[in-house]
């Protein structure tokens, strides 16, 4: 069992993406809606919270990414055809340099 989860609620387009990736057996129901749950570690959670400052987790340690994050995650799932994709997805979801100028730490300016 994972420490934390990302809930992705499925509209018709996302449902088709999941089915096309051969992951229809991973679809579950959350609050009466079709969804998938992507497992993540505590380290992944820390990075996501830095990348998406408004991210909140419910009592079951699950969150819902903003639309752009969900779209990125869905693209990764479609590509790798597994929900065990956070090692790859976190690189696309978390940009440690977002919002920092080019003169940030480590830039000598020479």
WOBELNOR-V899911 format. One record per residue. N is the residue number from 1. OMEGA is omega in degrees with one decimal (NA if undefined). NEAR is the number of other ideal C-beta (glycine too) atoms within 10 Angstrom. Layout:
BEGIN
n=N omega=OMEGA near=NEAR
n=N omega=OMEGA near=NEAR
END
This chain:
BEGIN
n=1 omega=179.0 near=4
n=2 omega=176.8 near=17
n=3 omega=-174.6 near=12
n=4 omega=-177.1 near=21
n=5 omega=167.0 near=23
n=6 omega=175.2 near=27
n=7 omega=174.8 near=19
n=8 omega=178.2 near=22
n=9 omega=-169.3 near=14
n=10 omega=166.9 near=18
n=11 omega=-176.5 near=10
n=12 omega=-178.1 near=8
n=13 omega=-179.7 near=8
n=14 omega=177.3 near=19
n=15 omega=178.3 near=16
n=16 omega=178.0 near=11
n=17 omega=-179.8 near=18
n=18 omega=178.6 near=23
n=19 omega=179.9 near=12
n=20 omega=178.1 near=11
n=21 omega=179.0 near=17
n=22 omega=-175.3 near=10
n=23 omega=-177.9 near=16
n=24 omega=179.8 near=11
n=25 omega=179.5 near=7
n=26 omega=-179.2 near=15
n=27 omega=179.4 near=14
n=28 omega=177.1 near=12
n=29 omega=178.6 near=8
n=30 omega=-178.9 near=17
n=31 omega=177.0 near=7
n=32 omega=179.8 near=6
n=33 omega=176.0 near=11
n=34 omega=-177.2 near=16
n=35 omega=168.0 near=22
n=36 omega=176.6 near=24
n=37 omega=177.5 near=18
n=38 omega=-178.3 near=24
n=39 omega=175.4 near=15
n=40 omega=-179.4 near=25
n=41 omega=176.1 near=14
n=42 omega=178.9 near=10
n=43 omega=176.3 near=12
n=44 omega=-179.3 near=21
n=45 omega=179.9 near=20
n=46 omega=-179.8 near=13
n=47 omega=-179.7 near=18
n=48 omega=179.5 near=22
n=49 omega=175.4 near=15
n=50 omega=-177.3 near=13
n=51 omega=-179.3 near=17
n=52 omega=-171.6 near=16
n=53 omega=-178.1 near=6
n=54 omega=-177.4 near=6
n=55 omega=177.5 near=16
n=56 omega=-179.4 near=9
n=57 omega=179.9 near=15
n=58 omega=-177.3 near=11
n=59 omega=179.5 near=5
n=60 omega=-179.8 near=11
n=61 omega=179.1 near=13
n=62 omega=177.4 near=18
n=63 omega=173.8 near=19
n=64 omega=179.7 near=18
n=65 omega=171.2 near=20
n=66 omega=-173.7 near=12
n=67 omega=-178.6 near=8
n=68 omega=176.6 near=10
n=69 omega=177.7 near=21
n=70 omega=179.4 near=17
n=71 omega=177.8 near=12
n=72 omega=179.4 near=15
n=73 omega=178.6 near=22
n=74 omega=177.8 near=21
n=75 omega=178.2 near=13
n=76 omega=179.8 near=19
n=77 omega=179.2 near=24
n=78 omega=-177.7 near=15
n=79 omega=-174.6 near=12
n=80 omega=175.3 near=14
n=81 omega=174.4 near=12
n=82 omega=174.9 near=14
n=83 omega=176.9 near=20
n=84 omega=-169.3 near=11
n=85 omega=-173.5 near=19
n=86 omega=178.5 near=23
n=87 omega=178.6 near=11
n=88 omega=-174.7 near=14
n=89 omega=-176.2 near=24
n=90 omega=177.9 near=18
n=91 omega=-179.8 near=11
n=92 omega=-176.9 near=13
n=93 omega=-173.7 near=22
n=94 omega=176.3 near=17
n=95 omega=-175.6 near=12
n=96 omega=-178.8 near=9
n=97 omega=-179.1 near=10
n=98 omega=176.5 near=8
n=99 omega=-180.0 near=7
n=100 omega=178.2 near=11
n=101 omega=-178.5 near=7
n=102 omega=177.5 near=7
n=103 omega=179.6 near=9
n=104 omega=-177.4 near=9
n=105 omega=176.8 near=6
n=106 omega=178.9 near=6
n=107 omega=-175.5 near=10
n=108 omega=178.8 near=5
n=109 omega=180.0 near=5
n=110 omega=NA near=3
END
